[in-house]
Amino acid sequence: MSCGQEQKTHSLVEDFMEEGMKLENFDVVVWSKLKPTYFITDSIVQVMRNKAAQSGLVGKDVNYASKTDTLNYIQVKYALEKDTIHQTFYLDDKLTGIVGVKNN
C-alpha cells in the first residue's frame, strides 16, 4: 500500500471512529496492514452491522458505505481512557467508506 493510501485509510477509519462511533480522546497504538478479503458475504455484513448497533459500538445514525465484491480490512488497536481496544474495520474496494466494524 502506498503512503498516500495508508494515510487515506487511517483518516477514513479515524473519522468513522469519531463520527460513527462517537469516540473522543482515543490514541491509536497500532495499525495493521490493509488487506483484501473476498470472504465477507452480504449476510455477514448485515450481522456485523446489527451486532455493532446492538452493542452500542456505533451510533444510531451511523452511515455505512455499500458493500463491494472485494473488501479491504484493517485492524486497529487503540487506547481509550484506561482500556486498550482492538477492532477490525472493513472498507469498500475504493477505500471511500467503512462497510462494517467488529470487536476482536
Secondary structure, 3 states (H helix, E strand, C coil): CCHHHHHHHHHHHHHHHHHCCCCCCEEEEEECCCEEECCCCHHHHHHHHHHHHHHCCCCCCCCCCCCCCCEEEEEEEEEECCEEEEEEEEECCCCCCEEEEEEC
